[in-house]
Amino acid sequence: MSHLLDNDDVLLLTTTGTGKTDTFIRTIHDIRYLTENHPSAPEGKK
C-alpha cells in the first residue's frame, strides 16, 4: 500500500502544482502516515 502511494506521490509531484493537487498530496501523506502508524494496519511497520 505504501509503495503504491509513493508512486502516485511521485507522479503528482511531477505534474501540475495546483491547489487541488497540493491538497491531494497532503491527503495521501496523511493516509500514508495513518496507515504506517495504525497498530492493525497489515503493512503498518517496515
RAWO-V971745 format. One record per residue. SS is DSSP state (2 for helix, 1 for strand, 0 for the rest). D_FIRST is the distance of its C-alpha to the first C-alpha in whole Angstrom. Layout:
ss/d_first
SS/D_FIRST
SS/D_FIRST
//
This chain:
ss/d_first
0/0
2/4
2/5
2/5
2/6
2/9
2/10
2/11
2/12
2/15
2/16
2/17
2/18
0/20
0/22
0/24
0/24
0/25
2/25
2/22
2/20
2/20
2/20
2/17
2/15
2/16
2/15
2/11
2/12
2/13
2/10
2/8
2/12
2/12
2/9
2/10
2/13
0/13
0/15
0/14
0/10
0/9
0/7
0/9
0/12
0/12
//
